[in-house]
């Protein structure tokens, strides 16, 4: 591998030229954009998500209660048939 020696003055000059700040014409002021997060749609979608979560938890609890009742009935039938 071949190395090229660079003295400190040349290195400083190269660093100064590479760090020059460039201004782009026409980009002086930022444009205001309306984000979809700023709309009411986000709040509506979050509300629907919360509603779906509550409905899912309620349905799961209902299924669990039905399962426990079915197991209790099954156990009672088995116990009665054994006697």
mmCIF file as gemmi writes it, N, C-alpha and C atoms, coordinates in Angstrom:
data_model
loop_
_atom_site.group_PDB
_atom_site.id
_atom_site.type_symbol
_atom_site.label_atom_id
_atom_site.label_alt_id
_atom_site.label_comp_id
_atom_site.label_asym_id
_atom_site.label_entity_id
_atom_site.label_seq_id
_atom_site.pdbx_PDB_ins_code
_atom_site.Cartn_x
_atom_site.Cartn_y
_atom_site.Cartn_z
_atom_site.occupancy
_atom_site.B_iso_or_equiv
_atom_site.pdbx_formal_charge
_atom_site.auth_seq_id
_atom_site.auth_asym_id
_atom_site.pdbx_PDB_model_num
ATOM 1 N N . UNK Axp A 1 ? 0.847 -1.164 0 1 0 ? 1 A 1
ATOM 2 C CA . UNK Axp A 1 ? 0 0 0 1 0 ? 1 A 1
ATOM 3 C C . UNK Axp A 1 ? 0.892 1.225 0 1 0 ? 1 A 1
ATOM 4 N N . UNK Axp A 2 ? 0.603 2.147 -0.853 1 0 ? 2 A 1
ATOM 5 C CA . UNK Axp A 2 ? 1.419 3.342 -1.003 1 0 ? 2 A 1
ATOM 6 C C . UNK Axp A 2 ? 0.823 4.485 -0.192 1 0 ? 2 A 1
ATOM 7 N N . UNK Axp A 3 ? 1.637 5.136 0.628 1 0 ? 3 A 1
ATOM 8 C CA . UNK Axp A 3 ? 1.167 6.266 1.42 1 0 ? 3 A 1
ATOM 9 C C . UNK Axp A 3 ? 1.729 7.561 0.868 1 0 ? 3 A 1
ATOM 10 N N . UNK Axp A 4 ? 0.937 8.605 0.974 1 0 ? 4 A 1
ATOM 11 C CA . UNK Axp A 4 ? 1.357 9.924 0.491 1 0 ? 4 A 1
ATOM 12 C C . UNK Axp A 4 ? 1.457 10.832 1.699 1 0 ? 4 A 1
ATOM 13 N N . UNK Axp A 5 ? 2.643 11.385 1.964 1 0 ? 5 A 1
ATOM 14 C CA . UNK Axp A 5 ? 2.783 12.281 3.112 1 0 ? 5 A 1
ATOM 15 C C . UNK Axp A 5 ? 2.103 13.623 2.85 1 0 ? 5 A 1
ATOM 16 N N . UNK Axp A 6 ? 1.362 14.125 3.839 1 0 ? 6 A 1
ATOM 17 C CA . UNK Axp A 6 ? 0.713 15.431 3.744 1 0 ? 6 A 1
ATOM 18 C C . UNK Axp A 6 ? 1.146 16.236 4.951 1 0 ? 6 A 1
ATOM 19 N N . UNK Axp A 7 ? 1.637 17.456 4.7 1 0 ? 7 A 1
ATOM 20 C CA . UNK Axp A 7 ? 2.058 18.286 5.827 1 0 ? 7 A 1
ATOM 21 C C . UNK Axp A 7 ? 0.834 18.928 6.492 1 0 ? 7 A 1
ATOM 22 N N . UNK Axp A 8 ? 1.033 19.518 7.646 1 0 ? 8 A 1
ATOM 23 C CA . UNK Axp A 8 ? -0.062 20.055 8.455 1 0 ? 8 A 1
ATOM 24 C C . UNK Axp A 8 ? -0.801 21.189 7.762 1 0 ? 8 A 1
ATOM 25 N N . UNK Axp A 9 ? -0.09 22.027 7.031 1 0 ? 9 A 1
ATOM 26 C CA . UNK Axp A 9 ? -0.728 23.162 6.352 1 0 ? 9 A 1
ATOM 27 C C . UNK Axp A 9 ? -1.674 22.682 5.259 1 0 ? 9 A 1
ATOM 28 N N . UNK Axp A 10 ? -1.243 21.714 4.493 1 0 ? 10 A 1
ATOM 29 C CA . UNK Axp A 10 ? -2.092 21.174 3.426 1 0 ? 10 A 1
ATOM 30 C C . UNK Axp A 10 ? -3.308 20.467 4.019 1 0 ? 10 A 1
ATOM 31 N N . UNK Axp A 11 ? -3.102 19.733 5.113 1 0 ? 11 A 1
ATOM 32 C CA . UNK Axp A 11 ? -4.202 19.035 5.767 1 0 ? 11 A 1
ATOM 33 C C . UNK Axp A 11 ? -5.235 20.031 6.297 1 0 ? 11 A 1
ATOM 34 N N . UNK Axp A 12 ? -4.788 21.126 6.909 1 0 ? 12 A 1
ATOM 35 C CA . UNK Axp A 12 ? -5.703 22.142 7.431 1 0 ? 12 A 1
ATOM 36 C C . UNK Axp A 12 ? -6.466 22.816 6.298 1 0 ? 12 A 1
ATOM 37 N N . UNK Axp A 13 ? -5.799 23.088 5.182 1 0 ? 13 A 1
ATOM 38 C CA . UNK Axp A 13 ? -6.464 23.712 4.037 1 0 ? 13 A 1
ATOM 39 C C . UNK Axp A 13 ? -7.523 22.772 3.452 1 0 ? 13 A 1
ATOM 40 N N . UNK Axp A 14 ? -7.192 21.49 3.373 1 0 ? 14 A 1
ATOM 41 C CA . UNK Axp A 14 ? -8.151 20.522 2.841 1 0 ? 14 A 1
ATOM 42 C C . UNK Axp A 14 ? -9.352 20.391 3.772 1 0 ? 14 A 1
ATOM 43 N N . UNK Axp A 15 ? -9.12 20.428 5.073 1 0 ? 15 A 1
ATOM 44 C CA . UNK Axp A 15 ? -10.214 20.32 6.028 1 0 ? 15 A 1
ATOM 45 C C . UNK Axp A 15 ? -11.123 21.545 5.964 1 0 ? 15 A 1
ATOM 46 N N . UNK Axp A 16 ? -10.533 22.733 5.826 1 0 ? 16 A 1
ATOM 47 C CA . UNK Axp A 16 ? -11.352 23.95 5.74 1 0 ? 16 A 1
ATOM 48 C C . UNK Axp A 16 ? -12.225 23.951 4.498 1 0 ? 16 A 1
ATOM 49 N N . UNK Axp A 17 ? -11.723 23.474 3.384 1 0 ? 17 A 1
ATOM 50 C CA . UNK Axp A 17 ? -12.524 23.489 2.161 1 0 ? 17 A 1
ATOM 51 C C . UNK Axp A 17 ? -13.621 22.43 2.183 1 0 ? 17 A 1
ATOM 52 N N . UNK Axp A 18 ? -13.429 21.349 2.917 1 0 ? 18 A 1
ATOM 53 C CA . UNK Axp A 18 ? -14.447 20.307 2.924 1 0 ? 18 A 1
ATOM 54 C C . UNK Axp A 18 ? -15.566 20.589 3.927 1 0 ? 18 A 1
ATOM 55 N N . UNK Axp A 19 ? -15.356 21.534 4.843 1 0 ? 19 A 1
ATOM 56 C CA . UNK Axp A 19 ? -16.354 21.812 5.858 1 0 ? 19 A 1
ATOM 57 C C . UNK Axp A 19 ? -17.108 23.103 5.56 1 0 ? 19 A 1
ATOM 58 N N . UNK Axp A 20 ? -16.957 23.636 4.397 1 0 ? 20 A 1
ATOM 59 C CA . UNK Axp A 20 ? -17.62 24.886 4.042 1 0 ? 20 A 1
ATOM 60 C C . UNK Axp A 20 ? -19.126 24.649 4.006 1 0 ? 20 A 1
ATOM 61 N N . UNK Axp A 21 ? -19.843 25.525 4.669 1 0 ? 21 A 1
ATOM 62 C CA . UNK Axp A 21 ? -21.305 25.412 4.706 1 0 ? 21 A 1
ATOM 63 C C . UNK Axp A 21 ? -21.873 25.941 3.404 1 0 ? 21 A 1
ATOM 64 N N . UNK Axp A 22 ? -22.749 25.158 2.828 1 0 ? 22 A 1
ATOM 65 C CA . UNK Axp A 22 ? -23.341 25.545 1.545 1 0 ? 22 A 1
ATOM 66 C C . UNK Axp A 22 ? -24.801 25.915 1.765 1 0 ? 22 A 1
ATOM 67 N N . UNK Axp A 23 ? -25.195 27.002 1.201 1 0 ? 23 A 1
ATOM 68 C CA . UNK Axp A 23 ? -26.582 27.465 1.287 1 0 ? 23 A 1
ATOM 69 C C . UNK Axp A 23 ? -27.284 27.094 -0.019 1 0 ? 23 A 1
ATOM 70 N N . UNK Axp A 24 ? -28.465 26.542 0.112 1 0 ? 24 A 1
ATOM 71 C CA . UNK Axp A 24 ? -29.246 26.193 -1.059 1 0 ? 24 A 1
ATOM 72 C C . UNK Axp A 24 ? -30.235 27.314 -1.349 1 0 ? 24 A 1
ATOM 73 N N . UNK Axp A 25 ? -30.296 27.771 -2.584 1 0 ? 25 A 1
ATOM 74 C CA . UNK Axp A 25 ? -31.241 28.844 -2.907 1 0 ? 25 A 1
ATOM 75 C C . UNK Axp A 25 ? -32.683 28.332 -2.81 1 0 ? 25 A 1
ATOM 76 N N . UNK Axp A 26 ? -33.529 29.149 -2.246 1 0 ? 26 A 1
ATOM 77 C CA . UNK Axp A 26 ? -34.942 28.804 -2.149 1 0 ? 26 A 1
ATOM 78 C C . UNK Axp A 26 ? -35.286 27.958 -0.937 1 0 ? 26 A 1
ATOM 79 N N . UNK Axp A 27 ? -34.321 27.66 -0.121 1 0 ? 27 A 1
ATOM 80 C CA . UNK Axp A 27 ? -34.596 26.853 1.066 1 0 ? 27 A 1
ATOM 81 C C . UNK Axp A 27 ? -34.367 27.66 2.339 1 0 ? 27 A 1
ATOM 82 N N . UNK Axp A 28 ? -34.592 28.924 2.26 1 0 ? 28 A 1
ATOM 83 C CA . UNK Axp A 28 ? -34.362 29.775 3.421 1 0 ? 28 A 1
ATOM 84 C C . UNK Axp A 28 ? -35.405 29.592 4.503 1 0 ? 28 A 1
ATOM 85 N N . UNK Axp A 29 ? -36.647 29.369 4.127 1 0 ? 29 A 1
ATOM 86 C CA . UNK Axp A 29 ? -37.683 29.206 5.144 1 0 ? 29 A 1
ATOM 87 C C . UNK Axp A 29 ? -38.27 27.808 5.031 1 0 ? 29 A 1
ATOM 88 N N . UNK Axp A 30 ? -38.627 27.27 6.148 1 0 ? 30 A 1
ATOM 89 C CA . UNK Axp A 30 ? -39.196 25.922 6.182 1 0 ? 30 A 1
ATOM 90 C C . UNK Axp A 30 ? -40.667 25.981 5.786 1 0 ? 30 A 1
ATOM 91 N N . UNK Axp A 31 ? -41.091 24.997 5.035 1 0 ? 31 A 1
ATOM 92 C CA . UNK Axp A 31 ? -42.491 24.92 4.643 1 0 ? 31 A 1
ATOM 93 C C . UNK Axp A 31 ? -43.273 24.199 5.725 1 0 ? 31 A 1
ATOM 94 N N . UNK Axp A 32 ? -44.443 24.693 6.011 1 0 ? 32 A 1
ATOM 95 C CA . UNK Axp A 32 ? -45.296 24.064 7.008 1 0 ? 32 A 1
ATOM 96 C C . UNK Axp A 32 ? -46.13 22.993 6.33 1 0 ? 32 A 1
ATOM 97 N N . UNK Axp A 33 ? -46.045 21.788 6.852 1 0 ? 33 A 1
ATOM 98 C CA . UNK Axp A 33 ? -46.825 20.689 6.296 1 0 ? 33 A 1
ATOM 99 C C . UNK Axp A 33 ? -47.779 20.178 7.367 1 0 ? 33 A 1
ATOM 100 N N . UNK Axp A 34 ? -48.972 19.847 6.943 1 0 ? 34 A 1
ATOM 101 C CA . UNK Axp A 34 ? -49.941 19.268 7.858 1 0 ? 34 A 1
ATOM 102 C C . UNK Axp A 34 ? -49.694 17.773 7.918 1 0 ? 34 A 1
ATOM 103 N N . UNK Axp A 35 ? -49.342 17.302 9.063 1 0 ? 35 A 1
ATOM 104 C CA . UNK Axp A 35 ? -49.084 15.885 9.24 1 0 ? 35 A 1
ATOM 105 C C . UNK Axp A 35 ? -50.393 15.16 9.513 1 0 ? 35 A 1
ATOM 106 N N . UNK Axp A 36 ? -50.452 13.868 9.142 1 0 ? 36 A 1
ATOM 107 C CA . UNK Axp A 36 ? -51.667 13.102 9.413 1 0 ? 36 A 1
ATOM 108 C C . UNK Axp A 36 ? -51.849 12.904 10.912 1 0 ? 36 A 1
ATOM 109 N N . UNK Axp A 37 ? -50.785 13.053 11.685 1 0 ? 37 A 1
ATOM 110 C CA . UNK Axp A 37 ? -50.89 12.912 13.128 1 0 ? 37 A 1
ATOM 111 C C . UNK Axp A 37 ? -51.615 14.103 13.756 1 0 ? 37 A 1
ATOM 112 N N . UNK Axp A 38 ? -51.626 15.234 13.071 1 0 ? 38 A 1
ATOM 113 C CA . UNK Axp A 38 ? -52.277 16.419 13.606 1 0 ? 38 A 1
ATOM 114 C C . UNK Axp A 38 ? -53.781 16.417 13.347 1 0 ? 38 A 1
ATOM 115 N N . UNK Axp A 39 ? -54.259 15.485 12.582 1 0 ? 39 A 1
ATOM 116 C CA . UNK Axp A 39 ? -55.677 15.461 12.208 1 0 ? 39 A 1
ATOM 117 C C . UNK Axp A 39 ? -56.511 14.769 13.273 1 0 ? 39 A 1
ATOM 118 N N . UNK Axp A 40 ? -57.808 14.946 13.166 1 0 ? 40 A 1
ATOM 119 C CA . UNK Axp A 40 ? -58.722 14.271 14.084 1 0 ? 40 A 1
ATOM 120 C C . UNK Axp A 40 ? -58.784 12.786 13.781 1 0 ? 40 A 1
ATOM 121 N N . UNK Axp A 41 ? -58.374 12.405 12.585 1 0 ? 41 A 1
ATOM 122 C CA . UNK Axp A 41 ? -58.425 10.995 12.192 1 0 ? 41 A 1
ATOM 123 C C . UNK Axp A 41 ? -57.607 10.121 13.114 1 0 ? 41 A 1
ATOM 124 N N . UNK Axp A 42 ? -56.493 10.618 13.608 1 0 ? 42 A 1
ATOM 125 C CA . UNK Axp A 42 ? -55.659 9.829 14.507 1 0 ? 42 A 1
ATOM 126 C C . UNK Axp A 42 ? -56.399 9.54 15.813 1 0 ? 42 A 1
ATOM 127 N N . UNK Axp A 43 ? -57.077 10.547 16.341 1 0 ? 43 A 1
ATOM 128 C CA . UNK Axp A 43 ? -57.816 10.349 17.591 1 0 ? 43 A 1
ATOM 129 C C . UNK Axp A 43 ? -58.97 9.379 17.39 1 0 ? 43 A 1
ATOM 130 N N . UNK Axp A 44 ? -59.611 9.458 16.241 1 0 ? 44 A 1
ATOM 131 C CA . UNK Axp A 44 ? -60.711 8.54 15.942 1 0 ? 44 A 1
ATOM 132 C C . UNK Axp A 44 ? -60.184 7.115 15.835 1 0 ? 44 A 1
ATOM 133 N N . UNK Axp A 45 ? -59.053 6.933 15.148 1 0 ? 45 A 1
ATOM 134 C CA . UNK Axp A 45 ? -58.49 5.597 15.006 1 0 ? 45 A 1
ATOM 135 C C . UNK Axp A 45 ? -58.014 5.043 16.347 1 0 ? 45 A 1
ATOM 136 N N . UNK Axp A 46 ? -57.453 5.882 17.18 1 0 ? 46 A 1
ATOM 137 C CA . UNK Axp A 46 ? -57.046 5.431 18.511 1 0 ? 46 A 1
ATOM 138 C C . UNK Axp A 46 ? -58.255 5.033 19.345 1 0 ? 46 A 1
ATOM 139 N N . UNK Axp A 47 ? -59.336 5.781 19.232 1 0 ? 47 A 1
ATOM 140 C CA . UNK Axp A 47 ? -60.567 5.439 19.933 1 0 ? 47 A 1
ATOM 141 C C . UNK Axp A 47 ? -61.13 4.104 19.47 1 0 ? 47 A 1
ATOM 142 N N . UNK Axp A 48 ? -61.09 3.876 18.153 1 0 ? 48 A 1
ATOM 143 C CA . UNK Axp A 48 ? -61.559 2.595 17.624 1 0 ? 48 A 1
ATOM 144 C C . UNK Axp A 48 ? -60.673 1.445 18.099 1 0 ? 48 A 1
ATOM 145 N N . UNK Axp A 49 ? -59.387 1.688 18.195 1 0 ? 49 A 1
ATOM 146 C CA . UNK Axp A 49 ? -58.465 0.664 18.676 1 0 ? 49 A 1
ATOM 147 C C . UNK Axp A 49 ? -58.747 0.317 20.141 1 0 ? 49 A 1
ATOM 148 N N . UNK Axp A 50 ? -58.993 1.333 20.955 1 0 ? 50 A 1
ATOM 149 C CA . UNK Axp A 50 ? -59.318 1.099 22.363 1 0 ? 50 A 1
ATOM 150 C C . UNK Axp A 50 ? -60.645 0.348 22.473 1 0 ? 50 A 1
ATOM 151 N N . UNK Axp A 51 ? -61.608 0.723 21.663 1 0 ? 51 A 1
ATOM 152 C CA . UNK Axp A 51 ? -62.904 0.045 21.675 1 0 ? 51 A 1
ATOM 153 C C . UNK Axp A 51 ? -62.764 -1.419 21.275 1 0 ? 51 A 1
ATOM 154 N N . UNK Axp A 52 ? -61.955 -1.69 20.257 1 0 ? 52 A 1
ATOM 155 C CA . UNK Axp A 52 ? -61.73 -3.072 19.833 1 0 ? 52 A 1
ATOM 156 C C . UNK Axp A 52 ? -61.014 -3.868 20.914 1 0 ? 52 A 1
ATOM 157 N N . UNK Axp A 53 ? -60.073 -3.239 21.607 1 0 ? 53 A 1
ATOM 158 C CA . UNK Axp A 53 ? -59.359 -3.926 22.688 1 0 ? 53 A 1
ATOM 159 C C . UNK Axp A 53 ? -60.303 -4.271 23.832 1 0 ? 53 A 1
ATOM 160 N N . UNK Axp A 54 ? -61.17 -3.343 24.208 1 0 ? 54 A 1
ATOM 161 C CA . UNK Axp A 54 ? -62.132 -3.598 25.29 1 0 ? 54 A 1
ATOM 162 C C . UNK Axp A 54 ? -63.104 -4.699 24.885 1 0 ? 54 A 1
ATOM 163 N N . UNK Axp A 55 ? -63.554 -4.672 23.624 1 0 ? 55 A 1
ATOM 164 C CA . UNK Axp A 55 ? -64.464 -5.716 23.144 1 0 ? 55 A 1
ATOM 165 C C . UNK Axp A 55 ? -63.765 -7.077 23.139 1 0 ? 55 A 1
ATOM 166 N N . UNK Axp A 56 ? -62.517 -7.115 22.754 1 0 ? 56 A 1
ATOM 167 C CA . UNK Axp A 56 ? -61.766 -8.368 22.751 1 0 ? 56 A 1
ATOM 168 C C . UNK Axp A 56 ? -61.564 -8.917 24.147 1 0 ? 56 A 1
ATOM 169 N N . UNK Axp A 57 ? -61.257 -8.059 25.094 1 0 ? 57 A 1
ATOM 170 C CA . UNK Axp A 57 ? -61.088 -8.507 26.48 1 0 ? 57 A 1
ATOM 171 C C . UNK Axp A 57 ? -62.413 -9.021 27.037 1 0 ? 57 A 1
ATOM 172 N N . UNK Axp A 58 ? -63.5 -8.321 26.746 1 0 ? 58 A 1
ATOM 173 C CA . UNK Axp A 58 ? -64.822 -8.768 27.196 1 0 ? 58 A 1
ATOM 174 C C . UNK Axp A 58 ? -65.204 -10.115 26.602 1 0 ? 58 A 1
ATOM 175 N N . UNK Axp A 59 ? -64.928 -10.296 25.315 1 0 ? 59 A 1
ATOM 176 C CA . UNK Axp A 59 ? -65.24 -11.567 24.657 1 0 ? 59 A 1
ATOM 177 C C . UNK Axp A 59 ? -64.393 -12.699 25.253 1 0 ? 59 A 1
ATOM 178 N N . UNK Axp A 60 ? -63.129 -12.412 25.53 1 0 ? 60 A 1
ATOM 179 C CA . UNK Axp A 60 ? -62.259 -13.421 26.137 1 0 ? 60 A 1
ATOM 180 C C . UNK Axp A 60 ? -62.739 -13.838 27.513 1 0 ? 60 A 1
ATOM 181 N N . UNK Axp A 61 ? -63.16 -12.856 28.309 1 0 ? 61 A 1
ATOM 182 C CA . UNK Axp A 61 ? -63.692 -13.165 29.645 1 0 ? 61 A 1
ATOM 183 C C . UNK Axp A 61 ? -64.976 -13.982 29.543 1 0 ? 61 A 1
ATOM 184 N N . UNK Axp A 62 ? -65.827 -13.659 28.601 1 0 ? 62 A 1
ATOM 185 C CA . UNK Axp A 62 ? -67.07 -14.406 28.403 1 0 ? 62 A 1
ATOM 186 C C . UNK Axp A 62 ? -66.772 -15.85 28.006 1 0 ? 62 A 1
ATOM 187 N N . UNK Axp A 63 ? -65.812 -16.049 27.116 1 0 ? 63 A 1
ATOM 188 C CA . UNK Axp A 63 ? -65.431 -17.406 26.716 1 0 ? 63 A 1
ATOM 189 C C . UNK Axp A 63 ? -64.844 -18.179 27.885 1 0 ? 63 A 1
ATOM 190 N N . UNK Axp A 64 ? -64.069 -17.504 28.724 1 0 ? 64 A 1
ATOM 191 C CA . UNK Axp A 64 ? -63.485 -18.158 29.897 1 0 ? 64 A 1
ATOM 192 C C . UNK Axp A 64 ? -64.565 -18.594 30.875 1 0 ? 64 A 1
ATOM 193 N N . UNK Axp A 65 ? -65.561 -17.745 31.104 1 0 ? 65 A 1
ATOM 194 C CA . UNK Axp A 65 ? -66.666 -18.101 32.003 1 0 ? 65 A 1
ATOM 195 C C . UNK Axp A 65 ? -67.429 -19.296 31.443 1 0 ? 65 A 1
ATOM 196 N N . UNK Axp A 66 ? -67.7 -19.297 30.126 1 0 ? 66 A 1
ATOM 197 C CA . UNK Axp A 66 ? -68.388 -20.437 29.509 1 0 ? 66 A 1
ATOM 198 C C . UNK Axp A 66 ? -67.576 -21.716 29.662 1 0 ? 66 A 1
ATOM 199 N N . UNK Axp A 67 ? -66.274 -21.631 29.505 1 0 ? 67 A 1
ATOM 200 C CA . UNK Axp A 67 ? -65.412 -22.8 29.635 1 0 ? 67 A 1
ATOM 201 C C . UNK Axp A 67 ? -65.436 -23.356 31.057 1 0 ? 67 A 1
ATOM 202 N N . UNK Axp A 68 ? -65.365 -22.466 32.031 1 0 ? 68 A 1
ATOM 203 C CA . UNK Axp A 68 ? -65.398 -22.901 33.429 1 0 ? 68 A 1
ATOM 204 C C . UNK Axp A 68 ? -66.743 -23.545 33.757 1 0 ? 68 A 1
ATOM 205 N N . UNK Axp A 69 ? -67.832 -22.964 33.274 1 0 ? 69 A 1
ATOM 206 C CA . UNK Axp A 69 ? -69.155 -23.549 33.522 1 0 ? 69 A 1
ATOM 207 C C . UNK Axp A 69 ? -69.276 -24.916 32.864 1 0 ? 69 A 1
ATOM 208 N N . UNK Axp A 70 ? -68.761 -25.047 31.649 1 0 ? 70 A 1
ATOM 209 C CA . UNK Axp A 70 ? -68.827 -26.33 30.957 1 0 ? 70 A 1
ATOM 210 C C . UNK Axp A 70 ? -68.012 -27.381 31.696 1 0 ? 70 A 1
ATOM 211 N N . UNK Axp A 71 ? -66.842 -26.999 32.197 1 0 ? 71 A 1
ATOM 212 C CA . UNK Axp A 71 ? -66.013 -27.937 32.948 1 0 ? 71 A 1
ATOM 213 C C . UNK Axp A 71 ? -66.717 -28.354 34.234 1 0 ? 71 A 1
ATOM 214 N N . UNK Axp A 72 ? -67.387 -27.41 34.892 1 0 ? 72 A 1
ATOM 215 C CA . UNK Axp A 72 ? -68.099 -27.732 36.128 1 0 ? 72 A 1
ATOM 216 C C . UNK Axp A 72 ? -69.259 -28.687 35.847 1 0 ? 72 A 1
ATOM 217 N N . UNK Axp A 73 ? -69.991 -28.438 34.763 1 0 ? 73 A 1
ATOM 218 C CA . UNK Axp A 73 ? -71.095 -29.332 34.4 1 0 ? 73 A 1
ATOM 219 C C . UNK Axp A 73 ? -70.57 -30.713 34.044 1 0 ? 73 A 1
ATOM 220 N N . UNK Axp A 74 ? -69.471 -30.762 33.312 1 0 ? 74 A 1
ATOM 221 C CA . UNK Axp A 74 ? -68.881 -32.045 32.935 1 0 ? 74 A 1
ATOM 222 C C . UNK Axp A 74 ? -68.439 -32.811 34.179 1 0 ? 74 A 1
ATOM 223 N N . UNK Axp A 75 ? -67.787 -32.11 35.099 1 0 ? 75 A 1
ATOM 224 C CA . UNK Axp A 75 ? -67.339 -32.767 36.33 1 0 ? 75 A 1
ATOM 225 C C . UNK Axp A 75 ? -68.531 -33.278 37.146 1 0 ? 75 A 1
ATOM 226 N N . UNK Axp A 76 ? -69.613 -32.518 37.182 1 0 ? 76 A 1
ATOM 227 C CA . UNK Axp A 76 ? -70.806 -32.943 37.921 1 0 ? 76 A 1
ATOM 228 C C . UNK Axp A 76 ? -71.431 -34.171 37.279 1 0 ? 76 A 1
ATOM 229 N N . UNK Axp A 77 ? -71.499 -34.211 35.957 1 0 ? 77 A 1
ATOM 230 C CA . UNK Axp A 77 ? -72.064 -35.362 35.247 1 0 ? 77 A 1
ATOM 231 C C . UNK Axp A 77 ? -71.21 -36.611 35.472 1 0 ? 77 A 1
ATOM 232 N N . UNK Axp A 78 ? -69.899 -36.446 35.416 1 0 ? 78 A 1
ATOM 233 C CA . UNK Axp A 78 ? -69.007 -37.584 35.62 1 0 ? 78 A 1
ATOM 234 C C . UNK Axp A 78 ? -69.153 -38.083 37.058 1 0 ? 78 A 1
ATOM 235 N N . UNK Axp A 79 ? -69.216 -37.168 38.001 1 0 ? 79 A 1
ATOM 236 C CA . UNK Axp A 79 ? -69.378 -37.56 39.407 1 0 ? 79 A 1
ATOM 237 C C . UNK Axp A 79 ? -70.69 -38.266 39.656 1 0 ? 79 A 1
ATOM 238 N N . UNK Axp A 80 ? -71.743 -37.825 39.009 1 0 ? 80 A 1
ATOM 239 C CA . UNK Axp A 80 ? -73.055 -38.447 39.2 1 0 ? 80 A 1
ATOM 240 C C . UNK Axp A 80 ? -73.103 -39.826 38.529 1 0 ? 80 A 1
ATOM 241 N N . UNK Axp A 81 ? -72.421 -39.96 37.373 1 0 ? 81 A 1
ATOM 242 C CA . UNK Axp A 81 ? -72.43 -41.254 36.686 1 0 ? 81 A 1
ATOM 243 C C . UNK Axp A 81 ? -71.581 -42.286 37.413 1 0 ? 81 A 1
ATOM 244 N N . UNK Axp A 82 ? -70.572 -41.867 38.145 1 0 ? 82 A 1
ATOM 245 C CA . UNK Axp A 82 ? -69.723 -42.809 38.891 1 0 ? 82 A 1
ATOM 246 C C . UNK Axp A 82 ? -70.48 -43.335 40.116 1 0 ? 82 A 1
ATOM 247 N N . UNK Axp A 83 ? -71.327 -42.579 40.749 1 0 ? 83 A 1
ATOM 248 C CA . UNK Axp A 83 ? -72.044 -43.015 41.973 1 0 ? 83 A 1
ATOM 249 C C . UNK Axp A 83 ? -73.029 -44.036 41.657 1 0 ? 83 A 1
